[in-house]
Amino acid sequence: MDFALTPKQKMVQKATRKFATEYLEPRAAIIDLEHRFDWEAAEKLGEIGAWGIQISPKYGGGGLDSVSYAIVIEELSRACGSTGLNVTVHNSVCAVPIQKWGTEDQRERFLPDLATGKKIGAFAMTESNAGSDIAGVAMTAELDGDEYVVNGTKIFATNGGVAEIMIIGALTDPNLPPHKSLGLFIMEQKMKGFSVGKIEDKMGMRGSSTTELVFRDCRVPKENMLGKLGEGFSIAMQTLDIGRIGIAAQALGIGQAAYEASLKYSKVRQQFGKPIAAFQAISFKLAEMATELNAARLLTWQACDKRDRDLPFSMEAAMCKSYAAERATQICSDAIQIHGGYGYMREARIEKLYRDIKVCSIYEGTTQIMLQIIANNILKD
């Protein structure tokens, strides 16, 4: 689909599709089977500028617009969902917040290494009692002189086991409500008192490192606070809006891969003397897949456009994230049905897409939370 794309955006799409198809796709099944972060691919992604898609050229990034960003994430995810996840988290909820809300000192210290992928980034907010409800954060950051002493544990941190730079949320004043006391801090892997805890064994996205992050009297300089004291909750909410566009694009890529595989298979699979694509039950299902993918893509690009024009896009981010995730999940399920028994086997790739897609309706805010955001916006208006 090339509706409304500029020549530069089309070029980005073509180049990323070529890289993803030729390099990432053949590796995806192996990385999934071995359950490991692909450091070789990470180096290649650095060479094509994927780690710094939206970082300003001033700090070594590509400075691309949000539609181009969504295109890159979709194409990477079409070949390997884990890679799409690693790249979107690194960009949208680590590098972009530092660029948008960080001081010039913070930008100069952290963005060049993030832009090249020399250091991988992460964003950690989730705790055992703080998932959809960020106000449930219990991690603390107590001011001691020129440093904050951070204590607590984050869970389900994407890129957690490999990130050297991470943004975490912690309460700076237990006597204030969370929306006033939540602070965001730029943490580094080398900081004393930090350790990686449990490494999660996941159903899908197995080429992405998901872990606990443990902080025990971990000292972070005051100058590593992102934004001003009292702004953490607002920055976190806006950061998640940006991240949701990336998850929508990721879901699109996985759904697109399932659709393309189903279309190809249905043209060659013979039953009752003709290709199964000739049967209305199959052809209509393929038509629904194509329509839903295009609708999800346009919702995603709409959110991107509003973000780039500096317009409110929280509702649009929730719309594209929830719609793309739910529709792509159904597409992957239908793809298994179209493939029949072969779709249930690893060699067909469809079962991996089905395992990978499910989490897209969970992280960065569940579908139910997205619907609540949309409802709040339309009722407010």
C-alpha positions as CSV (number, residue, x, y, z in Angstrom):
1,M,0.0,0.0,0.0
2,D,1.5,3.3,-1.0
3,F,-1.4,5.8,-0.4
4,A,-0.1,9.2,0.6
5,L,3.5,8.1,1.0
6,T,6.2,10.6,-0.1
7,P,9.1,9.5,-2.3
8,K,11.4,9.3,0.7
9,Q,8.9,7.2,2.7
10,K,8.6,4.8,-0.3
11,M,12.4,4.6,-0.4
12,V,12.5,3.8,3.3
13,Q,9.8,1.1,2.8
14,K,11.6,-0.5,-0.1
15,A,15.0,-0.5,1.5
16,T,13.7,-1.9,4.8
17,R,11.7,-4.6,3.1
18,K,14.7,-5.7,1.2
19,F,16.9,-5.9,4.3
20,A,14.2,-7.6,6.4
21,T,13.4,-10.2,3.7
22,E,16.9,-11.1,2.8
23,Y,18.6,-10.9,6.2
24,L,16.1,-11.1,9.1
25,E,13.5,-13.5,7.8
26,P,15.9,-16.5,7.4
27,R,17.2,-15.9,11.0
28,A,13.9,-15.5,12.7
29,A,13.0,-19.1,13.3
30,I,16.5,-19.9,14.7
31,I,16.4,-17.0,17.1
32,D,13.0,-18.0,18.3
33,L,14.1,-21.6,18.8
34,E,17.2,-20.6,20.6
35,H,15.4,-18.0,22.7
36,R,18.1,-15.3,22.4
37,F,18.7,-11.7,21.5
38,D,20.4,-11.6,18.1
39,W,23.5,-9.5,18.5
40,E,24.7,-10.0,15.0
41,A,21.4,-8.6,13.7
42,A,21.7,-5.8,16.1
43,E,25.0,-4.8,14.5
44,K,23.4,-4.9,11.1
45,L,20.5,-2.8,12.3
46,G,23.0,-0.2,13.5
47,E,24.5,-0.1,10.0
48,I,21.2,0.7,8.4
49,G,20.3,3.3,11.0
50,A,17.3,1.4,12.6
51,W,18.3,2.1,16.2
52,G,18.2,5.9,15.6
53,I,15.2,6.2,13.3
54,Q,13.7,9.3,15.0
55,I,16.8,10.6,16.8
56,S,18.0,13.9,15.4
57,P,20.9,13.9,13.0
58,K,22.6,16.2,15.5
59,Y,23.1,13.2,17.7
60,G,23.8,10.7,14.9
61,G,20.2,9.6,14.1
62,G,18.1,9.5,11.0
63,G,15.6,12.2,12.0
64,L,12.8,10.4,10.1
65,D,9.1,11.3,10.5
66,S,6.7,9.1,12.3
67,V,5.1,7.5,9.2
68,S,8.6,6.4,8.1
69,Y,9.2,5.1,11.6
70,A,6.0,3.1,11.5
71,I,7.0,1.7,8.1
72,V,10.4,0.6,9.4
73,I,8.8,-1.2,12.4
74,E,6.2,-2.8,10.2
75,E,8.7,-4.1,7.7
76,L,11.1,-5.4,10.4
77,S,8.2,-7.1,12.2
78,R,6.9,-8.7,9.0
79,A,10.2,-10.6,8.9
80,C,10.8,-11.0,12.7
81,G,8.4,-9.8,15.3
82,S,11.1,-9.9,18.0
83,T,13.4,-7.6,16.1
84,G,10.5,-5.2,15.5
85,L,9.8,-5.2,19.2
86,N,13.5,-4.6,20.2
87,V,13.8,-1.7,17.8
88,T,10.5,0.0,18.6
89,V,11.0,-0.1,22.4
90,H,14.6,1.2,22.0
91,N,13.4,4.1,19.8
92,S,9.9,5.1,21.0
93,V,10.1,4.8,24.8
94,C,13.8,5.3,25.5
95,A,15.5,7.4,22.8
96,V,12.5,9.7,21.9
97,P,11.7,10.7,25.5
98,I,15.3,11.6,26.2
99,Q,15.3,13.7,23.0
100,K,11.9,15.3,23.8
101,W,12.2,15.9,27.5
102,G,15.9,15.5,28.3
103,T,18.4,18.3,29.0
104,E,21.0,19.0,26.4
105,D,23.6,17.3,28.7
106,Q,21.4,14.2,28.7
107,R,21.0,14.2,25.0
108,E,24.7,14.6,24.4
109,R,25.5,11.8,26.9
110,F,23.0,9.2,25.8
111,L,21.6,9.8,22.3
112,P,24.7,9.2,20.2
113,D,25.2,5.6,21.6
114,L,21.5,4.9,21.3
115,A,21.4,6.2,17.7
116,T,24.0,3.8,16.5
117,G,22.9,0.8,18.6
118,K,26.2,0.8,20.5
119,K,24.0,0.7,23.5
120,I,20.5,-0.7,23.6
121,G,17.7,1.2,25.4
122,A,14.7,0.1,27.5
123,F,11.8,1.6,29.4
124,A,10.6,-0.1,32.6
125,M,7.5,0.9,34.5
126,T,5.7,-2.4,35.2
127,E,5.8,-3.9,38.6
128,S,4.0,-6.8,40.3
129,N,1.2,-4.4,41.3
130,A,1.6,-1.8,38.6
131,G,0.7,-3.0,35.1
132,S,-2.2,-1.2,33.5
133,D,-2.4,1.0,36.6
134,I,0.9,3.0,36.6
135,A,-0.3,4.7,39.8
136,G,0.5,1.4,41.5
137,V,4.3,1.9,41.2
138,A,6.0,1.1,44.5
139,M,9.7,1.6,43.5
140,T,11.2,4.5,45.4
141,A,13.8,7.1,44.7
142,E,15.0,8.9,47.8
143,L,17.0,12.0,47.5
144,D,20.4,11.9,49.3
145,G,22.5,14.9,48.6
146,D,23.1,15.1,44.8
147,E,21.9,11.6,44.2
148,Y,18.7,9.6,44.3
149,V,18.8,6.2,46.0
150,V,16.6,3.8,44.0
151,N,15.1,0.7,45.5
152,G,12.6,-1.7,43.9
153,T,12.0,-4.2,41.1
154,K,10.6,-3.9,37.6
155,I,9.2,-6.8,35.8
156,F,8.5,-7.7,32.1
157,A,11.1,-5.2,30.9
158,T,11.6,-5.5,27.1
159,N,15.3,-5.4,26.2
160,G,15.9,-5.7,30.0
161,G,18.7,-8.3,29.8
162,V,20.6,-6.4,27.1
163,A,19.9,-2.7,27.7
164,E,22.7,-0.4,28.9
165,I,20.5,2.7,29.1
166,M,17.0,2.5,30.6
167,I,14.3,4.8,31.7
168,I,12.5,3.7,34.9
169,G,9.8,5.2,37.1
170,A,10.0,5.6,40.8
171,L,8.2,7.5,43.6
172,T,10.2,10.5,44.9
173,D,7.9,11.3,47.8
174,P,5.7,8.5,49.4
175,N,3.6,11.2,51.1
176,L,2.3,12.5,47.7
177,P,-0.1,10.7,45.3
178,P,1.7,8.8,42.5
179,H,0.7,11.3,39.7
180,K,2.6,14.0,41.6
181,S,5.5,12.0,43.0
182,L,6.4,9.7,40.1
183,G,9.9,10.6,38.7
184,L,11.5,9.2,35.6
185,F,15.2,8.4,35.8
186,I,17.8,7.5,33.1
187,M,19.6,4.5,34.6
188,E,22.7,2.8,33.2
189,Q,23.6,-0.9,33.4
190,K,27.0,0.0,35.0
191,M,25.4,1.6,38.0
192,K,26.3,-0.1,41.3
193,G,23.2,-1.7,42.9
194,F,21.6,-2.6,39.6
195,S,21.2,-6.2,38.4
196,V,19.2,-8.2,36.0
197,G,16.8,-10.6,37.7
198,K,14.6,-13.3,36.3
199,I,14.8,-13.9,32.5
200,E,11.3,-14.6,31.3
201,D,10.5,-17.7,29.2
202,K,7.8,-16.4,26.9
203,M,5.3,-17.9,24.5
204,G,6.3,-15.7,21.7
205,M,8.7,-12.8,20.9
206,R,11.4,-15.2,22.1
207,G,14.2,-13.2,20.3
208,S,13.5,-10.3,22.6
209,S,15.0,-10.2,26.1
210,T,12.3,-9.8,28.8
211,T,13.5,-9.6,32.4
212,E,13.2,-8.3,35.9
213,L,15.3,-5.3,36.7
214,V,16.5,-5.1,40.3
215,F,17.6,-2.0,42.0
216,R,19.1,-2.2,45.5
217,D,20.4,1.1,46.9
218,C,21.2,2.1,43.4
219,R,22.5,5.6,43.3
220,V,21.6,7.8,40.3
221,P,22.8,11.4,39.9
222,K,20.1,14.1,40.2
223,E,21.0,15.2,36.7
224,N,19.7,11.9,35.4
225,M,16.1,12.8,36.2
226,L,14.1,13.1,33.0
227,G,12.1,16.3,33.1
228,K,11.4,18.3,36.2
229,L,10.4,17.0,39.6
230,G,6.6,16.3,39.5
231,E,6.5,15.8,35.7
232,G,7.2,12.1,35.6
233,F,3.7,10.8,35.4
234,S,2.8,13.2,32.5
235,I,5.9,12.3,30.6
236,A,5.3,8.6,31.2
237,M,1.7,8.9,29.8
238,Q,2.9,10.7,26.7
239,T,5.8,8.3,26.2
240,L,3.3,5.4,26.2
241,D,1.3,7.1,23.5
242,I,4.4,7.2,21.3
243,G,5.1,3.6,22.1
244,R,1.6,2.5,21.1
245,I,2.1,3.7,17.5
246,G,5.2,1.4,17.4
247,I,3.2,-1.6,18.7
248,A,0.5,-1.0,16.1
249,A,3.1,-1.0,13.4
250,Q,4.6,-4.2,14.9
251,A,1.2,-5.9,14.8
252,L,0.7,-4.8,11.3
253,G,3.9,-6.4,10.2
254,I,3.1,-9.7,11.8
255,G,-0.5,-9.6,10.4
256,Q,0.9,-8.8,7.0
257,A,3.2,-11.7,7.0
258,A,0.3,-14.1,8.0
259,Y,-1.8,-12.7,5.2
260,E,0.9,-13.0,2.6
261,A,1.6,-16.6,3.6
262,S,-2.1,-17.4,3.5
263,L,-2.6,-15.8,0.1
264,K,0.4,-17.7,-1.4
265,Y,-0.6,-21.0,0.2
266,S,-4.2,-20.8,-0.9
267,K,-3.3,-20.4,-4.5
268,V,-1.2,-23.6,-4.6
269,R,-3.0,-25.9,-2.1
270,Q,-5.4,-28.2,-4.0
271,Q,-8.5,-29.7,-2.6
272,F,-11.4,-31.2,-4.5
273,G,-9.6,-30.6,-7.8
274,K,-8.9,-26.8,-7.5
275,P,-6.9,-24.3,-5.4
276,I,-8.6,-23.6,-2.0
277,A,-8.5,-19.9,-2.9
278,A,-11.2,-20.6,-5.4
279,F,-13.6,-21.5,-2.5
280,Q,-15.6,-18.5,-1.3
281,A,-15.0,-19.4,2.3
282,I,-11.3,-18.9,1.7
283,S,-11.4,-16.0,-0.7
284,F,-13.7,-14.0,1.5
285,K,-11.4,-14.6,4.5
286,L,-8.5,-13.3,2.4
287,A,-10.5,-10.2,1.4
288,E,-11.3,-9.5,5.1
289,M,-7.6,-9.8,6.0
290,A,-6.5,-7.3,3.3
291,T,-9.2,-4.9,4.3
292,E,-8.5,-5.0,8.0
293,L,-4.7,-4.6,7.4
294,N,-5.3,-1.5,5.2
295,A,-7.7,0.0,7.8
296,A,-5.2,-0.6,10.6
297,R,-2.4,0.9,8.6
298,L,-4.4,4.0,7.9
299,L,-5.3,4.4,11.5
300,T,-1.6,4.1,12.4
301,W,-0.5,6.6,9.8
302,Q,-3.2,9.0,11.0
303,A,-1.8,8.8,14.5
304,C,1.7,9.4,13.1
305,D,0.5,12.4,11.1
306,K,-1.1,14.0,14.1
307,R,2.0,13.4,16.2
308,D,4.3,15.0,13.6
309,R,2.0,18.0,13.4
310,D,2.2,18.3,17.2
311,L,-1.5,17.7,17.6
312,P,-3.0,15.6,20.4
313,F,-2.8,12.0,19.3
314,S,-3.5,9.9,22.5
315,M,-6.9,8.7,21.2
316,E,-5.5,7.9,17.8
317,A,-2.6,6.0,19.3
318,A,-5.1,4.0,21.4
319,M,-7.3,3.4,18.3
320,C,-4.5,2.2,16.0
321,K,-2.9,0.1,18.7
322,S,-6.1,-1.7,19.8
323,Y,-7.4,-2.2,16.3
324,A,-4.1,-3.4,14.7
325,A,-3.4,-5.8,17.6
326,E,-6.9,-7.3,17.6
327,R,-7.2,-7.6,13.9
328,A,-3.8,-9.0,13.4
329,T,-4.4,-11.6,16.1
330,Q,-7.5,-12.7,14.2
331,I,-5.6,-12.7,10.9
332,C,-3.0,-15.0,12.4
333,S,-5.6,-17.3,13.8
334,D,-7.4,-17.4,10.4
335,A,-4.0,-18.0,8.7
336,I,-3.5,-21.2,10.7
337,Q,-7.0,-22.3,9.7
338,I,-6.3,-21.7,6.0
339,H,-3.1,-23.7,6.3
340,G,-4.8,-26.5,8.1
341,G,-2.6,-29.0,9.8
342,Y,0.5,-27.5,8.2
343,G,-0.2,-24.2,9.9
344,Y,0.1,-25.9,13.3
345,M,3.7,-27.1,12.4
346,R,6.8,-25.0,13.0
347,E,8.0,-25.4,9.4
348,A,5.1,-23.3,8.1
349,R,6.1,-20.3,10.2
350,I,2.4,-19.5,10.9
351,E,2.4,-20.9,14.4
352,K,5.3,-18.6,15.3
353,L,3.4,-15.6,14.0
354,Y,0.4,-16.7,16.1
355,R,2.6,-16.9,19.2
356,D,4.2,-13.6,18.5
357,I,1.1,-11.6,17.9
358,K,-0.8,-12.2,21.1
359,V,1.3,-10.0,23.3
360,C,0.5,-7.0,21.0
361,S,-2.9,-6.7,22.7
362,I,-1.3,-6.8,26.1
363,Y,1.8,-4.6,26.4
364,E,2.0,-0.8,26.2
365,G,-1.6,-1.0,27.6
366,T,-4.1,-3.8,27.1
367,T,-6.9,-3.6,24.5
368,Q,-9.3,-2.9,27.4
369,I,-7.2,0.1,28.6
370,M,-7.1,1.4,25.0
371,L,-10.9,1.2,24.8
372,Q,-11.1,3.1,28.1
373,I,-8.8,5.9,26.7
374,I,-10.9,6.1,23.5
375,A,-14.1,6.2,25.5
376,N,-12.8,8.9,27.8
377,N,-11.9,11.0,24.8
378,I,-15.2,10.7,22.9
379,L,-17.2,11.2,26.1
380,K,-15.2,14.3,27.0
381,D,-15.8,15.8,23.6
